[in-house]
Amino acid sequence: MAQAGVPYAAVPRGSSDGRVHFSDEVHESDADVEDNGLFEHRETMEVADNDTLYYGMSLGTRRRMRKGRVFWATVVCLVVVSVVGIFWLYFDGINWMQRSKKRNVILMVSDGFGPASETMARNFVQQVHGLPVGYQSPLDEILVGSSRTRSSDSLVTDSAAGATAFSCRMKSYNGAIGVDPERMPCGTVLEAAKLQRNMATGLVVTSRITHATPGAFSAHVTHRDMEDLIAEYQIGNYSLGPMVDLMFGGGRCHFEAGPHVNSCRTDARDLLSEARANGFRTLDSRSDFDALDANSAQSLPLLGTFAASHMDYEIDRDPKQQPSLAEMTNKALGILSAATKNTNSGFFLMVEGSRIDMAAHTNDPAAHVREIVAYWDAISAVRAYVDAHPDTVLISVSDHETGGFSVAKQLGPEYPEYLWNPFALEPVKHSIEYVSSKLLGQTTDSAKQYEFVRDTVFPKWMGIKDASHEEILAVAQEANSVQLRQLLSTAISDRAQLGWATHGHSAVDVNLYAYGKDAHLLRGSHENTDIGDFIVQALGLNLEQITSLIKNDKVVQDTPAIKQAWMGRRDLDAPEHHPHMH
């Protein structure tokens, strides 16, 4: 028998099976057994010789071969694991890592806001408030590049195609709401954020919530005028169910059952009741808004419509009746933050300064500049949020420029003076929309109308003290809405020396702003679809998967879409301003 401590136990040749047996103990060196001096009896055979006889090779050789096999097996395993890992990272791993991190994305859309409008607003605030020449707006400080705005069928885009480029990261035709050029639904970043990352989602606008930009993130219809169907999508009446947790804006008329004085629907569906049945809390007043707890998520999902159609211009807004864009944005940030406080999901919020565009459609510089400043206030609120939440990125971009606006105007055939006068806009108290609504159809007494224009409209509402008899008479006698608005626009714009090339959109590139997490990635000149790409990459989304889920959803409204003005209120997107497309 082998002695204690002998690593290899050899048995004499006379063993019952005639074979040499080895224990499982590990030897300390590669030396042959006959050289280790551990055997005391000559009848014990020499292990190395017997091993060679039995296996055809020495023990040392066998051990070296075993080590070689282990080494190469390890190499092969490492290669296989590495290749599988690379494929996983390429196809899904990066997305998984992105989804595992909490991120907030806030996309702010300054509808119709071009570079000249930013210059005009900065000059206005700096001059009127006596600020230093080097004053910068909240947007100036975060400028990173520009966005090119063409749609799939025109060098001049509309808001629907422009917003679809952001939401679906796809060029589509003018009028398209969340559909591709073949009029098929395309998955949006909002839907993907909700379904794939379980993020809270929100839309905050000053237009109807069913309007082009919010619609392109939350619905899929072949034309933007189908706002009844957009409203149905927004409360979850499609294959994905409710995707938007919070909506603030105007547009209550598309949720009210028609026909009714408060409704602009062309059917009898009561979407407010349907929304409540789907779990939504509905709000329709300033008091409802103020009662909301900004630090509570218990109110979600939430539908707040604070005007029947568009919310009022900032210049006309009664703060006791309607919240401002900044107020709605702040409250949305608080509620969405509370909803995601103890999660790893974060939120996606789209905020639109909707009526910047509408003021430019009317060529109304006083309303336009107030809408921009109100948008700046919302930008400041979001920047403060980003500072406190470094896992958040703010993107601010326009869908297009409106008005062909210029900070200059030639008033006659002679060479123009190099002037523009911001102080001409300061005393204006109301928008051209408001003024024209008070003039049209108010009286058939031409003398009283003339006095009203002379004593109230020009001096008190428009801040014009030097109106000529010809100007007063022309405004007092004009009964056509388009012509009346043009007269009022000319009166203000000439005195400020601001120019307009169109009542529609232009093809000019628009500024791109970003602040917060990975904002530097948006530096430079981009196609508008790059904004959608950035959001997809930041959140690790798969829009194609969403598209496959909604491919059979309805994209055409059953009832006729309303194109005309509602209840006599002149909607600035009405065909009277742009009969082909707005």
C-alpha positions as CSV (number, residue, x, y, z in Angstrom):
1,M,0.0,0.0,0.0
2,A,1.2,3.5,-0.6
3,Q,2.4,5.4,2.4
4,A,0.6,8.3,3.8
5,G,1.5,11.5,2.1
6,V,2.3,9.8,-1.2
7,P,0.4,11.7,-4.0
8,Y,0.3,8.9,-6.4
9,A,-0.8,5.5,-4.9
10,A,0.8,2.6,-6.8
11,V,-0.1,-1.0,-6.2
12,P,2.3,-4.0,-6.8
13,R,2.2,-6.0,-10.0
14,G,0.4,-8.7,-8.1
15,S,-2.7,-6.6,-7.6
16,S,-6.0,-8.2,-8.3
17,D,-6.6,-6.4,-11.6
18,G,-3.0,-6.2,-12.8
19,R,-3.3,-2.5,-13.4
20,V,-1.7,0.6,-11.9
21,H,-4.2,2.8,-10.1
22,F,-3.8,6.6,-9.4
23,S,-5.5,8.6,-6.7
24,D,-7.2,11.9,-7.5
25,E,-4.7,13.8,-5.3
26,V,-2.7,16.6,-7.1
27,H,1.0,16.2,-7.4
28,E,3.2,19.1,-6.6
29,S,5.5,19.0,-9.6
30,D,5.9,17.5,-13.0
31,A,8.7,15.2,-12.0
32,D,8.4,11.5,-12.7
33,V,7.3,9.4,-9.7
34,E,10.5,7.3,-9.7
35,D,12.5,10.4,-8.9
36,N,10.5,11.6,-5.9
37,G,12.1,9.2,-3.4
38,L,8.9,8.3,-1.7
39,F,8.7,4.6,-2.2
40,E,10.5,2.3,0.3
41,H,9.8,-1.2,-1.1
42,R,11.5,-2.4,-4.3
43,E,8.5,-4.5,-5.2
44,T,6.6,-1.3,-5.8
45,M,6.9,-0.6,-9.5
46,E,8.2,2.7,-10.9
47,V,5.1,4.8,-11.8
48,A,6.7,6.6,-14.8
49,D,7.6,3.4,-16.6
50,N,4.3,1.8,-16.0
51,D,2.4,4.9,-17.1
52,T,4.4,4.9,-20.3
53,L,3.6,1.2,-20.8
54,Y,-0.1,1.7,-20.2
55,Y,-0.8,5.0,-22.0
56,G,2.0,5.2,-24.5
57,M,3.3,8.4,-23.1
58,S,4.9,9.7,-19.9
59,L,2.9,11.3,-17.1
60,G,4.6,14.7,-17.7
61,T,3.6,14.6,-21.3
62,R,0.0,13.8,-20.5
63,R,-0.2,16.6,-18.0
64,R,1.2,19.1,-20.5
65,M,-1.4,18.0,-23.0
66,R,-4.2,18.3,-20.5
67,K,-3.1,21.9,-19.7
68,G,-3.0,22.7,-23.4
69,R,-6.6,21.4,-23.9
70,V,-7.8,23.5,-21.0
71,F,-6.1,26.6,-22.3
72,W,-7.5,26.3,-25.8
73,A,-11.0,25.5,-24.4
74,T,-10.8,28.6,-22.4
75,V,-9.8,30.7,-25.4
76,V,-12.6,29.3,-27.5
77,C,-15.1,30.1,-24.7
78,L,-13.9,33.6,-24.4
79,V,-14.2,34.2,-28.2
80,V,-17.7,32.8,-28.2
81,V,-18.8,34.9,-25.3
82,S,-17.2,38.0,-26.9
83,V,-18.9,37.5,-30.2
84,V,-22.3,36.9,-28.6
85,G,-21.8,40.0,-26.4
86,I,-20.9,42.2,-29.4
87,F,-24.0,41.0,-31.2
88,W,-26.2,41.6,-28.1
89,L,-24.8,45.1,-27.6
90,Y,-25.3,45.9,-31.3
91,F,-28.8,44.7,-31.6
92,D,-30.3,45.3,-28.2
93,G,-27.7,45.7,-25.4
94,I,-27.1,49.4,-25.9
95,N,-30.9,50.0,-25.9
96,W,-31.2,47.9,-22.7
97,M,-28.5,49.9,-21.0
98,Q,-30.2,53.1,-22.0
99,R,-33.5,51.9,-20.8
100,S,-31.9,50.9,-17.5
101,K,-31.1,54.6,-16.8
102,K,-33.6,57.1,-15.7
103,R,-33.9,59.9,-18.3
104,N,-36.3,62.8,-18.8
105,V,-36.8,64.3,-22.2
106,I,-38.5,67.7,-22.6
107,L,-39.1,68.7,-26.2
108,M,-40.2,72.3,-26.6
109,V,-41.6,73.4,-30.0
110,S,-41.8,77.1,-30.8
111,D,-44.3,77.0,-33.6
112,G,-43.6,79.4,-36.4
113,F,-40.6,81.0,-34.7
114,G,-37.7,81.9,-36.9
115,P,-34.3,83.5,-36.3
116,A,-35.5,87.0,-37.1
117,S,-38.2,86.6,-34.5
118,E,-35.6,85.8,-31.8
119,T,-33.7,88.9,-32.8
120,M,-36.8,91.1,-32.7
121,A,-37.9,89.8,-29.3
122,R,-34.4,90.2,-27.8
123,N,-34.3,93.8,-29.1
124,F,-37.7,94.5,-27.8
125,V,-37.0,93.3,-24.2
126,Q,-33.6,94.9,-24.1
127,Q,-34.8,98.3,-25.4
128,V,-38.1,98.5,-23.5
129,H,-36.6,97.5,-20.2
130,G,-33.3,99.4,-20.6
131,L,-31.1,96.3,-20.3
132,P,-27.4,96.1,-21.4
133,V,-26.7,95.8,-25.0
134,G,-25.2,92.4,-24.4
135,Y,-28.5,91.0,-23.0
136,Q,-29.2,87.4,-23.9
137,S,-32.5,85.7,-23.9
138,P,-33.0,82.3,-22.1
139,L,-32.8,80.8,-25.6
140,D,-29.7,82.7,-26.7
141,E,-27.7,81.1,-23.9
142,I,-28.4,77.6,-25.1
143,L,-28.2,77.9,-28.9
144,V,-26.4,74.8,-30.4
145,G,-27.3,74.8,-34.1
146,S,-30.1,74.9,-36.7
147,S,-32.8,72.6,-38.1
148,R,-33.8,72.3,-41.8
149,T,-37.5,72.1,-42.2
150,R,-38.6,70.7,-45.6
151,S,-41.3,68.1,-45.7
152,S,-41.5,65.1,-48.0
153,D,-43.6,66.9,-50.6
154,S,-42.5,70.6,-50.3
155,L,-39.6,72.8,-49.5
156,V,-42.0,74.7,-47.3
157,T,-43.4,72.5,-44.5
158,D,-46.6,72.8,-42.5
159,S,-46.9,72.2,-38.8
160,A,-48.3,68.7,-39.2
161,A,-45.4,67.4,-41.3
162,G,-42.9,69.3,-39.2
163,A,-44.1,67.7,-36.0
164,T,-44.3,64.3,-37.6
165,A,-40.6,64.6,-38.4
166,F,-39.9,65.1,-34.7
167,S,-42.4,62.4,-33.5
168,C,-41.8,59.6,-36.0
169,R,-38.3,60.8,-37.1
170,M,-39.7,60.7,-40.6
171,K,-40.3,63.1,-43.5
172,S,-44.0,63.1,-44.5
173,Y,-46.3,65.2,-46.5
174,N,-47.9,68.5,-45.5
175,G,-51.0,67.7,-43.5
176,A,-49.8,64.3,-42.2
177,I,-50.4,63.6,-38.5
178,G,-48.3,60.6,-37.3
179,V,-48.5,58.9,-40.7
180,D,-45.9,58.1,-43.4
181,P,-46.0,59.4,-47.0
182,E,-48.1,56.3,-47.9
183,R,-50.6,57.4,-45.2
184,M,-49.9,54.5,-42.9
185,P,-49.5,55.0,-39.1
186,C,-45.9,55.5,-37.9
187,G,-45.0,54.9,-34.2
188,T,-44.1,58.0,-32.3
189,V,-41.5,58.7,-29.6
190,L,-44.2,59.4,-27.1
191,E,-45.9,56.0,-27.7
192,A,-42.6,54.2,-27.6
193,A,-41.5,56.0,-24.4
194,K,-44.8,54.9,-22.7
195,L,-44.8,51.3,-23.9
196,Q,-41.1,50.4,-24.0
197,R,-39.8,52.4,-21.1
198,N,-43.0,52.8,-19.0
199,M,-42.3,56.5,-18.9
200,A,-44.9,59.1,-17.9
201,T,-45.9,61.3,-20.9
202,G,-47.4,64.8,-21.3
203,L,-48.5,67.4,-23.8
204,V,-48.7,71.1,-22.9
205,V,-49.8,73.6,-25.6
206,T,-51.6,76.9,-26.0
207,S,-53.5,75.8,-29.1
208,R,-56.2,73.2,-29.2
209,I,-54.8,70.0,-27.8
210,T,-56.0,68.4,-31.0
211,H,-54.0,70.7,-33.2
212,A,-51.2,69.7,-35.5
213,T,-48.2,69.5,-33.2
214,P,-49.7,67.7,-30.2
215,G,-51.7,65.6,-32.6
216,A,-48.6,64.3,-34.4
217,F,-47.2,62.9,-31.1
218,S,-50.5,61.3,-30.0
219,A,-52.5,60.3,-33.1
220,H,-52.4,58.9,-36.6
221,V,-54.7,60.6,-39.2
222,T,-54.2,61.3,-42.9
223,H,-55.0,65.1,-42.5
224,R,-54.7,67.5,-39.7
225,D,-58.3,68.8,-40.0
226,M,-59.5,65.5,-38.6
227,E,-59.4,66.8,-35.0
228,D,-62.4,64.8,-33.9
229,L,-60.5,61.6,-34.6
230,I,-57.3,63.0,-33.0
231,A,-59.3,63.6,-29.8
232,E,-60.4,60.0,-29.9
233,Y,-56.8,58.8,-30.1
234,Q,-55.8,61.1,-27.3
235,I,-58.2,59.5,-24.8
236,G,-57.0,56.0,-25.8
237,N,-59.6,54.9,-28.3
238,Y,-57.2,52.9,-30.4
239,S,-55.1,49.7,-30.2
240,L,-52.5,51.0,-27.8
241,G,-55.0,52.4,-25.3
242,P,-54.3,55.7,-23.4
243,M,-50.7,56.8,-24.1
244,V,-50.8,60.4,-22.9
245,D,-50.9,60.8,-19.1
246,L,-51.2,64.6,-19.0
247,M,-52.7,67.1,-21.5
248,F,-53.0,70.8,-20.9
249,G,-54.2,73.3,-23.5
250,G,-57.3,74.4,-25.4
251,G,-59.7,72.5,-27.7
252,R,-62.5,71.4,-25.4
253,C,-64.9,71.7,-28.3
254,H,-63.5,68.6,-29.9
255,F,-64.3,66.6,-26.8
256,E,-67.8,67.9,-26.2
257,A,-70.7,66.0,-27.8
258,G,-72.2,67.7,-30.8
259,P,-74.3,69.2,-32.1
260,H,-74.1,71.7,-29.2
261,V,-73.2,75.4,-28.8
262,N,-70.0,74.4,-27.0
263,S,-69.1,71.6,-29.4
264,C,-67.3,71.6,-32.7
265,R,-67.6,67.8,-33.2
266,T,-69.5,66.6,-36.2
267,D,-70.9,63.6,-34.3
268,A,-72.7,63.1,-31.0
269,R,-69.9,61.4,-29.1
270,D,-69.1,62.8,-25.7
271,L,-65.4,62.2,-25.4
272,L,-65.2,63.9,-22.0
273,S,-67.4,61.2,-20.6
274,E,-65.5,58.6,-22.5
275,A,-62.2,60.0,-21.1
276,R,-63.5,59.8,-17.5
277,A,-64.5,56.2,-18.2
278,N,-60.9,55.5,-19.2
279,G,-59.7,56.9,-15.9
280,F,-59.0,60.5,-16.9
281,R,-59.6,63.4,-14.6
282,T,-61.0,66.3,-16.6
283,L,-60.4,70.0,-15.9
284,D,-61.9,73.0,-17.7
285,S,-61.2,76.1,-15.6
286,R,-58.5,78.2,-13.9
287,S,-59.8,77.1,-10.5
288,D,-59.6,73.5,-11.5
289,F,-56.0,74.1,-12.6
290,D,-55.0,75.9,-9.4
291,A,-56.5,73.1,-7.3
292,L,-54.1,70.6,-8.8
293,D,-51.3,69.5,-6.5
294,A,-48.1,69.9,-8.5
295,N,-46.3,67.4,-6.3
296,S,-48.9,64.6,-6.6
297,A,-49.2,62.0,-9.3
298,Q,-52.6,60.8,-8.1
299,S,-54.4,63.0,-10.6
300,L,-53.0,61.1,-13.6
301,P,-54.2,60.6,-16.3
302,L,-55.3,64.2,-16.7
303,L,-57.1,66.1,-19.4
304,G,-57.2,69.9,-18.9
305,T,-58.8,72.0,-21.6
306,F,-58.9,75.6,-20.6
307,A,-60.6,77.1,-23.7
308,A,-63.2,75.9,-26.1
309,S,-60.8,76.5,-29.1
310,H,-57.2,77.9,-28.9
311,M,-56.2,79.5,-25.6
312,D,-56.0,83.3,-25.7
313,Y,-52.9,85.2,-26.9
314,E,-50.7,86.2,-24.0
315,I,-51.4,89.9,-24.8
316,D,-55.2,89.2,-24.4
317,R,-55.0,86.6,-21.6
318,D,-56.9,87.2,-18.4
319,P,-54.7,85.4,-15.8
320,K,-57.9,84.9,-13.7
321,Q,-59.4,82.8,-16.5
322,Q,-56.5,80.9,-18.1
323,P,-53.0,79.8,-16.9
324,S,-49.9,80.8,-18.9
325,L,-47.7,78.5,-20.8
326,A,-45.1,78.7,-18.1
327,E,-47.6,77.9,-15.4
328,M,-48.9,74.9,-17.2
329,T,-45.3,73.7,-17.9
330,N,-44.3,74.1,-14.3
331,K,-47.3,72.2,-13.0
332,A,-46.8,69.4,-15.6
333,L,-43.1,69.1,-14.5
334,G,-44.2,68.7,-10.9
335,I,-46.9,66.2,-11.6
336,L,-44.8,64.1,-14.0
337,S,-41.8,64.2,-11.6
338,A,-44.0,63.0,-8.7
339,A,-45.3,60.2,-11.0
340,T,-41.8,58.9,-11.7
341,K,-40.2,59.7,-8.4
342,N,-39.7,56.1,-7.2
343,T,-39.2,54.6,-10.6
344,N,-36.4,54.2,-13.1
345,S,-38.6,55.4,-16.0
346,G,-38.6,59.2,-16.1
347,F,-40.9,61.1,-18.4
348,F,-41.4,62.5,-21.9
349,L,-43.0,66.0,-22.1
350,M,-43.7,68.0,-25.3
351,V,-44.4,71.7,-24.7
352,E,-45.5,74.0,-27.6
353,G,-45.6,77.7,-27.8
354,S,-48.4,77.3,-30.3
355,R,-49.6,80.8,-30.9
356,I,-46.2,82.3,-31.8
357,D,-47.1,80.9,-35.2
358,M,-50.7,82.2,-35.3
359,A,-49.7,85.7,-34.5
360,A,-47.2,85.5,-37.4
361,H,-50.0,84.2,-39.7
362,T,-51.8,87.4,-39.0
363,N,-48.6,89.5,-39.3
364,D,-49.3,90.8,-35.8
365,P,-45.9,91.9,-34.4
366,A,-47.2,92.9,-30.9
367,A,-48.9,89.6,-30.3
368,H,-46.0,87.7,-31.8
369,V,-43.4,89.3,-29.5
370,R,-45.6,88.6,-26.4
371,E,-46.0,85.0,-27.3
372,I,-42.2,84.7,-27.7
373,V,-41.5,86.2,-24.3
374,A,-44.1,83.9,-22.8
375,Y,-42.3,81.0,-24.4
376,W,-39.0,82.3,-22.9
377,D,-40.7,82.1,-19.5
378,A,-41.5,78.5,-20.1
379,I,-37.9,77.9,-21.2
380,S,-36.6,79.4,-18.0
381,A,-38.9,77.2,-16.0
382,V,-37.6,74.1,-17.8
383,R,-34.0,75.1,-17.5
384,A,-34.4,75.5,-13.8
385,Y,-35.8,72.0,-13.7
386,V,-32.9,70.6,-15.7
387,D,-30.4,72.2,-13.3
388,A,-32.1,70.4,-10.4
389,H,-32.4,67.1,-12.4
390,P,-29.2,66.4,-14.4
391,D,-30.7,63.3,-15.9
392,T,-32.9,65.6,-18.0
393,V,-32.4,67.1,-21.5
394,L,-34.2,70.1,-22.9
395,I,-34.6,70.5,-26.7
396,S,-36.1,73.6,-28.2
397,V,-36.8,73.9,-31.9
398,S,-39.3,75.3,-34.3
399,D,-41.3,73.2,-36.8
400,H,-40.9,76.1,-39.4
401,E,-40.8,79.9,-39.7
402,T,-44.0,81.8,-40.3
403,G,-44.6,85.2,-42.0
404,G,-41.3,85.6,-43.8
405,F,-40.6,88.0,-41.0
406,S,-37.8,90.6,-41.2
407,V,-36.5,93.1,-38.7
408,A,-36.7,95.8,-41.3
409,K,-39.2,97.4,-43.7
410,Q,-39.0,99.8,-46.6
411,L,-41.9,102.2,-46.4
412,G,-41.6,103.9,-49.8
413,P,-39.7,104.1,-53.1
414,E,-36.8,106.0,-51.6
415,Y,-33.8,104.3,-50.0
416,P,-34.9,103.1,-46.5
417,E,-33.6,104.3,-43.2
418,Y,-31.8,101.8,-41.1
419,L,-34.3,101.8,-38.3
420,W,-36.7,99.6,-36.4
421,N,-38.7,100.9,-33.5
422,P,-39.4,98.4,-30.6
423,F,-41.3,101.1,-28.7
424,A,-44.1,101.1,-31.2
425,L,-45.0,97.6,-29.9
426,E,-44.9,98.4,-26.2
427,P,-48.2,100.2,-25.8
428,V,-50.3,97.7,-27.8
429,K,-52.8,96.1,-25.4
430,H,-54.6,93.6,-27.6
431,S,-54.0,91.3,-30.5
432,I,-55.3,91.9,-34.0
433,E,-57.5,88.9,-33.6
434,Y,-59.2,90.5,-30.5
435,V,-59.5,93.9,-32.2
436,S,-61.0,92.5,-35.4
437,S,-63.5,90.4,-33.4
438,K,-64.7,93.6,-31.7
439,L,-65.0,95.5,-35.0
440,L,-66.8,93.0,-37.2
441,G,-70.6,93.0,-37.1
442,Q,-70.7,95.2,-34.0
443,T,-72.8,98.1,-35.5
444,T,-74.3,99.3,-38.7
445,D,-73.9,102.9,-37.7
446,S,-70.9,104.1,-39.6
447,A,-70.4,107.2,-37.5
448,K,-70.3,105.3,-34.3
449,Q,-67.9,102.8,-35.8
450,Y,-65.6,105.6,-36.9
451,E,-65.7,107.1,-33.4
452,F,-65.0,103.7,-31.9
453,V,-61.9,103.2,-34.1
454,R,-60.7,106.8,-33.6
455,D,-61.2,106.9,-29.8
456,T,-60.7,103.4,-28.7
457,V,-59.1,101.0,-31.2
458,F,-56.2,103.1,-32.3
459,P,-55.2,105.1,-29.2
460,K,-56.2,102.6,-26.4
461,W,-55.8,99.2,-27.8
462,M,-53.1,99.7,-30.4
463,G,-51.2,102.5,-28.8
464,I,-51.3,104.6,-32.0
465,K,-51.8,108.3,-31.3
466,D,-51.1,109.6,-34.8
467,A,-53.6,107.7,-36.9
468,S,-54.7,109.6,-40.0
469,H,-58.3,110.1,-41.1
470,E,-57.7,107.7,-44.0
471,E,-56.4,105.0,-41.7
472,I,-59.4,105.4,-39.3
473,L,-61.9,105.4,-42.1
474,A,-60.5,102.4,-43.8
475,V,-60.6,100.3,-40.6
476,A,-64.0,101.5,-39.7
477,Q,-65.5,100.6,-43.1
478,E,-63.8,97.3,-43.7
479,A,-66.1,94.3,-43.3
480,N,-63.8,91.6,-44.6
481,S,-61.8,89.8,-41.9
482,V,-58.7,89.2,-44.0
483,Q,-58.6,92.8,-45.3
484,L,-59.3,94.2,-41.8
485,R,-56.5,92.3,-40.2
486,Q,-54.1,93.4,-43.0
487,L,-55.0,97.1,-42.3
488,L,-54.4,96.7,-38.6
489,S,-51.1,94.8,-39.3
490,T,-49.9,97.5,-41.6
491,A,-50.7,100.2,-39.0
492,I,-48.5,98.6,-36.4
493,S,-45.8,97.1,-38.6
494,D,-45.1,100.4,-40.4
495,R,-44.7,102.3,-37.2
496,A,-42.3,99.6,-35.9
497,Q,-40.7,99.2,-39.3
498,L,-41.0,95.4,-39.3
499,G,-41.6,93.5,-42.5
500,W,-43.7,90.5,-43.5
501,A,-43.3,88.5,-46.8
502,T,-46.3,86.2,-46.4
503,H,-49.3,85.2,-44.3
504,G,-48.0,81.6,-44.6
505,H,-44.8,79.7,-43.8
506,S,-41.3,80.0,-45.2
507,A,-38.5,77.6,-46.0
508,V,-35.9,79.3,-43.8
509,D,-33.8,77.2,-41.4
510,V,-34.8,77.6,-37.7
511,N,-32.7,77.7,-34.6
512,L,-32.0,74.7,-32.5
513,Y,-31.4,74.9,-28.8
514,A,-30.5,72.3,-26.2
515,Y,-29.6,72.1,-22.6
516,G,-28.7,69.3,-20.2
517,K,-27.9,65.7,-20.6
518,D,-26.0,65.1,-24.0
519,A,-27.1,68.4,-25.4
520,H,-23.8,68.8,-27.2
521,L,-24.8,66.0,-29.5
522,L,-27.2,68.4,-31.3
523,R,-24.5,70.9,-32.2
524,G,-24.5,71.9,-35.9
525,S,-27.0,71.9,-38.8
526,H,-29.6,69.1,-38.7
527,E,-32.5,67.8,-40.6
528,N,-35.7,68.0,-38.5
529,T,-35.8,64.2,-38.4
530,D,-32.5,64.3,-36.5
531,I,-34.5,65.6,-33.5
532,G,-36.5,62.4,-33.4
533,D,-33.3,60.3,-33.9
534,F,-31.8,62.1,-30.9
535,I,-34.8,61.2,-28.7
536,V,-34.8,57.6,-29.9
537,Q,-31.2,57.2,-29.1
538,A,-31.3,59.0,-25.8
539,L,-34.1,56.7,-24.6
540,G,-33.3,53.5,-26.4
541,L,-36.6,53.3,-28.3
542,N,-37.7,51.1,-31.2
543,L,-40.3,53.0,-33.3
544,E,-40.6,50.2,-35.8
545,Q,-42.0,48.0,-33.1
546,I,-44.7,50.5,-32.3
547,T,-45.5,51.0,-36.0
548,S,-46.1,47.2,-36.3
549,L,-48.6,47.4,-33.5
550,I,-50.7,50.2,-34.9
551,K,-50.6,49.4,-38.6
552,N,-54.3,48.6,-38.7
553,D,-55.6,51.5,-36.7
554,K,-58.1,53.9,-38.3
555,V,-56.5,57.0,-40.0
556,V,-59.5,58.6,-41.6
557,Q,-62.3,60.3,-39.7
558,D,-65.8,58.9,-40.2
559,T,-67.4,62.3,-40.2
560,P,-66.5,65.3,-42.3
561,A,-63.5,67.3,-41.0
562,I,-64.2,71.0,-40.1
563,K,-62.2,73.4,-42.2
564,Q,-64.1,76.6,-41.5
565,A,-64.0,78.9,-38.5
566,W,-66.0,77.6,-35.5
567,M,-68.8,79.7,-33.9
568,G,-67.8,82.7,-35.9
569,R,-64.4,82.9,-34.2
570,R,-61.7,83.5,-36.8
571,D,-59.3,80.6,-36.3
572,L,-55.9,81.7,-37.6
573,D,-55.4,78.4,-39.2
574,A,-58.6,78.8,-41.2
575,P,-58.4,78.4,-45.0
576,E,-59.0,82.1,-45.5
577,H,-55.4,82.7,-44.7
578,H,-53.9,79.8,-46.7
579,P,-56.4,78.0,-49.0
580,H,-53.9,75.3,-50.0
581,M,-52.3,74.3,-46.7
582,H,-51.4,76.0,-43.5
